[in-house]
Amino acid sequence: MPALALAGIDKRFGGVHANRAIDLSVAKGSIHGIVGENGAGKSTLMGIVYGYYRPDGGTISVDGAAVDIASPQDAIRAGIGMVHQHFMLVETFTVLENVLLGAEGGALLAAGEAAAREGLTKLMADYSLEVDLDAKVADLDVGAQQRVEILKALYRGARILILDEPTAVLTPQEAERLFDLLARWRDQGRTVLLITHKLKEILAITDRVTVMRQGAVVATKATASTSQEELAELMVGRRVLLRVARTEAKPGAEVLRAENLRHVDPRGVERLRGVSFSVRAGEIVGIAGVAGNGQSELLEALAGLRTLAGGHVFYKGEPLCAPGHAHACKAARVARIAHVPEDRLRMGLVVGYAASESAILGYHDDPELGSGPLLSGRAATERTRRLMETYDVRPPLPAQRSGDFSGGNQQKIVLGREIDRDPDLLIVGQPTRGVDIGAIEFIHRRLVSLRDAGKAILLVSCELDEILGLADRILVMFDGRIVGELSREEADERRLGLLMAGSLPAAAE
């Protein structure tokens, strides 16, 4: 009897048919992968299983019994837990307070806290999920925050655990530790649904994998009988290059030079501690590191969004407008510096705006878009329509709300907006986070073609495969510092992973 069975699940959002009569059976005591392009319907389907959406048709069964899941509380009662890609934690709360939130056990919190502390201590021992229950979540690294999310699900009695892109912000060593935990979970008869774009992980950890395309299930395979190439072709409907073809870089003149950059955040924490490096025309310099080690602050400072406490930035040999200055962002754009932020929802788009409005952010004073304070809606729409065609944004609807596009298509809108300006320097953060295999191929080709056209690219990514596949030189950041620089030939996952974790003696060895 399957742990989870879906029959005929159907869901529409207006004119978008997100799920099309989906049948899915997940065996008890298994790890079941779900893959598909952005917009294939994976998130909608998992949202239905976890009670975020009500299906228009179909049934859900858990352990052979039909269940009506109208809310996440219903899902939790049915034994279903979910760990989201973007953690659902209150950063100012302690670990214990986050676990208790919504499961306090009555008006008297002291008794609930004592019981929770005892139960969590046992769970941490059973599953090697060590974390300080009294630590503030804001003070934890991302690996520890993920352990808190898993503890939340376990504490609520989850027998079926949904994981959405669980390794997006983990080092290779942390990802390996997570997979060991999932294997133990499976061996105890529990069930895992793993949603990821990393086909290598699917092949490494799952028992079966379901492929979705355009809202429908197109195949379910035993993992041992398939390959990355077959899964990629099933996802996209055509053959996909899993590694972009590229020639050796031919670096030219220095375009960007950073000297001893320091940044202190509003809480007084030093996030950049004397960062120095350079980027030349015709090369991609990659910065690897676990999220939270200063990469975000570095990119935002270079783009003019954060004030530096010390150091200097030079662009083509001239001092760049002081980061954090009121006109720094505009000066960077005038100088042909483009910035693709790490967080497209917080900084790249305005989710309530139409795509035609998000596609001109930062460039709204271009003469072709109007004169004076007046914008031409028609010109913005036409520019967006052209970008959507060039960058294969689906659906190609400039009037559609930015927040209604899938994550991959949102990313294409941001990339198209920045690359379309033919920048001399592109500062890009996490270009393929949460993006499907077809879009990854497209984005990687674009970045390599920019490099080959003589542009300088500074790339920050948590994806080691991406760094290894694209970068001509690799810098590693840990605790606000650059702790290593490797050539393309010197770098491998083990060495990068050790540097990313701050294991300098082991890395040197």
N, C-alpha and C positions, 0 to 999 in steps of 0.2 A: 504494500500500500504506500503510495507516495506521501511524502511529508507535506507537499504543496501541489495542488492541481488547479489549473485555470482552464476553463472551458468556454470558448466563444466570447472572450472578453473584447468588447467593442467600446470605443470612445471617440467622440468628436468634440472639437472646439471650434464652433462656427463652421467655416468651410474646410477646416483642416481635419482630416480623418487620421487621428493620431494612432489608434490601435484598431486593427482590422481582424475581428473574429479570431483572437489568439487562443490557441491551445498550448498549454505548457505543463509538463509533468516533471517534478523534481523529486528524485529518490531520497528516501530517508537515509541519513548517514552518508551524504555525498557533498561534494563541492561542485556546484553547477555554475558555469560561466555564461554570461549573456553579453554578446558583442553586437555592434552595429554602428552605422554612421550616425553623426549628429542628426537629430531629427527623425531617427528610425523608430522612435517610440519606446525606447528602453526606460527612460525616466518616467514617462507617463504610466507605463505598465507597473513599475515598482511603486509609483505614487498611488496607484489603485490598490496594490497589495497592502500598502502601509496606511491606507485610509485617507490620503490627501485628496483623492478624487473618487467620485462615484462612477462606476462604469455605466454606459448606456445599455449594455446587455452583457450576458454571460454570468458565470458562477465561479466562486472561489471555494475550494475545499482544503481543510487542514486535517491531516491524519485521517482522511476518508470522510470527514463530516463537513457538510456545507456550512459556511460562516458568512455572516453579513458584516462587512467591515465598512463602517461609515465614518471612522475617525481613527487617528493613531492609537487612541485608548483602546478601541476595539481590536486593533492589530496586536497590541501588547497583551491584551487578555487572551488572544488566540495563540500566544507564544511566538510572535513575530517581533524581531528587533531590527533596527536599521541604523547604520553608521554612515552619515552623510559625508560627501566629499568636503564640504565646508562645515566644519564642526559646529554643532548646535549647543554651544556652551556659553555660560555667563562668565566672562573673564574676571569680573571682580569678586566672584564667589569662590569658595574653596572647592576642592575636589569633592569632599563629602557633601557640601551644600548642593553642588550640581547633580550628584547622583540622587539626592533626596528630592530634588525639585519635581513636584508633581506626584511624589510617592512618599509623602511625609508620614503617613500612618496615623493621622489624628491631629487634634489641636495642640496636644502637648508634645513639643518637638524633642524634648530631652530623651524621652523613651525611644522615639523613632531614630534619633541620632545614634543612640547606644546600640540598638539592634542593627542599624545599617553599618556601623563601624565593625561590629563583629562579623556580619555577613560578608562585607567587602574584604576584610582581612583574610577570611577563608578563601574567597574567590581569587584573590591575588596570589595566595600560596598555591592553590590548585592549578592556576593557569599561567604562572610566572608573569603576572601583570603588575609589577611593582610600581607604586606611585605613592607620594606623600599625601595622605588624605586631608591634611590640614594646609597644604600649599594652595596659594591662589592660582587659578588656572592661567592667568596672565603671565605668571612667572615660569610656566612649564614650557619645555620645547614641544615641537609638534608631535614627536613620537609619543611623548607622555600624554599629550592631549588626546591622541587617538586611543590610547589605552583607557583613558577615562570614559570615552564614548563606548568602548566595548564593555567596560565594567557596568555602565548604566544599563546596557541591554541585558547583560547576564543577571544583574541584580533584580531586574524586572521579570526574570524567568524565561528569557528567549530560548526557544528550541530551534528556531529558524532565524538566521542572521543574514541581513542584506548589507553588503558592503559596496559603496559607490566610490570607485576610483581610490581605493584605500592606500595606494603607495605613491600618490601624486606628490607628496611632500616628505617622503622618507628616504633615508640613505639606503644603499643596497643592503647593508648589514641589518638595518631596522626592518626592511621589507622581508628579508630572510627570516627574521625572528617572528614576524607576523604570520608568515606562511607555516612556520613550525606550529604556531598556536592553532591555525585553522586545521592543520592536519590532525592535531590532537583532538580538536573539537569533533571532527568527522569520525575519528576512531571511537569516540564515545557515543556515537549514534546520533549526533546532532547534524544540522543541515546548514549549508552556506550557499547563498547566491552572490556571485562575484561579478560586478559590473566593472569592466575596465577596457581601455583602448590598447593596453599593452598585451599584444598577442603572445609574446614570450612568456608572460606570467600565466596566461590562460593555459598554455601547453605544460607549464611547470607544475601547476597546483590543482587544476580541475579534473573531474572525472568525465563530465560531459559538458558540451558547450552548445548553446542555442544562438543562431545568427538571425538578427532582425534586419529588415530592409523596408523602408517606406511603410512602416506601421504594421508589417506582417512578419510572421516567422517563415523564413525561407529554408532553414535546415536545422536539425539537431544531430550532433555527431558525438560519438565516443571520442574523447580527446586523443587517445592513443592512436586513432586511425586517421587523424587529420594533420594539417601543417599550417604554418603561418601563411604561406602563399595561398592555400585553398581557402582559409578563413577570410583573408583579405579580399579575394575575388568574390566570395559569396556576399560579403558586406557591401561592396561597391558595385558589383555587377560587371566588373572588367578586371583585367590583370593590373596589379599595382606594384610599383617599384618600392620595395621596403627600405632601400637605401638609395638616396639620390646620387646620380652619377655626377662626378666632379673631378676637375683637374687640380693640379697643385696651384696654390696661391702664388701670385706675383705681387707682393706688397710694394707700395710706392711710398710717397711722402707721408710723414706723420700728420694725421688729421686731428687727433685728440690726445692731449697729455694731461694727466691728473697728478698733482704733486702733494703728498702728505695731507690728504683730505681727512677732516674730522667733522663729525656731526654729533650733537647732543640733543636727545629728544626732549619733549616738554617735561618729562618726569626726571630729567637730569641724568639719564642713562646715556653713556657714550656708545653710539651705534656704529660710527666709523672711527677707526683708530689708526690714522696715518696711512691711508690707502694711496698708493702710487702705481701708475701703469700708463701705457700708451696704446693707441690703435692707429694703424696706418691704412692708407687707401688700398683697396683691393685685398683686404683680409677680414676674416671673422675671428674676433677674440671672444672666447666663451668664458663665462664666469660660472663655475659650479659651486654648489653649496646647499645645505639644508636651509629651507625657508627660515627666516628669522635671524640670520647671521650677518645682516648689514647690506645684502644685495638690493633690497627694495629701497633703502635709504640712499644708496649709491646712485641707482638709476634716477630716482626722483630729484636728487641734488644736481645731477648732470643735466636733467631736463629743466632745471630752474624752479623746481617746486619746493625744495627744502633749503634752508639757510645753513651754510657751513660755519663751523666754529673755528676753522683753520684750514689752511691749504689754498691751492690755486688750481684753476682749470684753464687750459689753453686750447684754442680751436684754430687750426691752421697757423699756429705760431703766435696768435694774438690772445690776450686775456679775454675770457668769456664774461659776459655780463654777470655780476655777482649772483650766484644761486640764491633764491629767496627774495630777490629784489622784485618790486612790483612789475617791472617790465621784462624780467628774465625769460619767461616763457615765450613772449612775443619775439624777443630778440633772438632766441634760439631758432624759432621758426623762420624768421627773416634770413637768418644765416644758413638756412637749408639743413637744419638739424631736426630730424623726425623722432618721435617718441611713441612707442607702443607700450602702454603700461602693463604691469603684471596683472592687475585686477581690472578686467574690462568693465565689470559692472559698477565698480566704485569710481573709476577714473577714466575709463575709455568711452563710455556711453552715458546717455541719460535715458534710463529704461522707459520713462514715460513719454519720451519724444518719438516722433516718427523717425524711421530709418533715414529719411532725407535730411532731417535735422541733426541726427547724430553723425552723419557722414560728412558734415562740414564743420564740426566743432573745432575751434582753433583757426579755421581758415575762412570764417564767415565774412571777413572784410576783403576777400578777393574781389577785384573789380568785376570779374565775370558773373559774380553772384548778386550784384546790385551796386548802387551808388549811395554814398552817404550812409545814413542810418537805416535805409530801407533795403531789405533783402528781397530777391526775386524767388518766390516759391517755385516757379517754373524752372528757373536755372538750377536750383538746388535739386529738384526732382530729376532733371535730365542728367546732372552729374552723378547722382546716386544710381540712376538706371544704368549708366555706363559702367560704374564701378561694380555693380551687381553682376553684370554680364561678364566683365573681365575676371572677377574673382569668384564666380560661380556661387553667388549667394542665393540660397533657396529659402522661401519663395522669393522671386525677384520683384518684390512689391515695395517701392520707396515709401508708400504711405503707411505701411504696417508699423505698429508700435515696436520700438527697438527691443523691449523686454519680451516680446512674443516670439522672437527668433531663437533657435537652439543656440547653445553655447558656441559651437563651431562656426555657425553663420554670423553670430555677433563678432567673433574674432576676425572673420574675413572682412566685415565692415570696417573695423578699426584698422586692420592691416592695409586694406585698400585705401582708406583715407590718408594714411601716412606715406605709404610707398608711392602713391600716385603723384606726389609732389616732387619725385625724383630727388630725394635728399642726398647730400654728400656724406652725411653721417646718420646712421639709423641706430637708435638705442632701443632695444627690444627686450621685453621681459616675458618669460614663459609663453613663447609664441604659439605653442600647441597644447597648452594645458586644457584638458577636457575636450580635445579635438579628435575626430575620428581619423582612421587610417588614410582615407582618401584625401581629406583636407590637410593632413600632415604632409603627404607627398607633395601637394600643391604648394603649401607654405614653404617647405624646404627648397623646392625648385626656385621659388621667387627669391629667397634669400641668397642662394648660390648665384643666381643670375645677377643680382645686385652687386655681389662681390666681384664677379667677373667683369662687370661694367666699371670697376674702379672705385666702388663705394666702400666706405669704412663701416663696419658693423660691430657693435658691442652687444653680445647676446648673453642674457642671464637665463638659465634653465635648471630646474631640479631633475630633469630627465637626462641621465648619463648617456643613454643611447643617442640622444639628440646632440649633446655636447660633443661626443666622440665622432658623430657622423658629420657635423658641420664645422666645428671650430678648427682653425689653423693653429692657434695657440690657446692654451687653457690655463686660466687662473682659478684658484680655489680659495673661497672665503670661509673663515671660521671666526666667530666671536668678533666681528667687525674688522678683521685684518685679512690681508692676502697672505696665506700660509704656504703657498706653493705655486709654481709656474711650470707647466709641462708642455713640451711640443706635442704635436699630433702623434708622432711616432712613439714617444715615451709613455703616453697615457694609456691606462686600462682601467676597468671598473674597480679592481681591487685597490689600486693606488689612489684613485680619486676618492673612493669611499672612505679610506682611512684618513685622508686629508680632510674630507668633509666632516668627519667625526672628531677631528682634533687629535687623532692618534699619530702625532708627529714622529716619535721614535720608530713605531712600527712602519710608518710610511717611508721613512728614510731607509730602513732596512730593506 
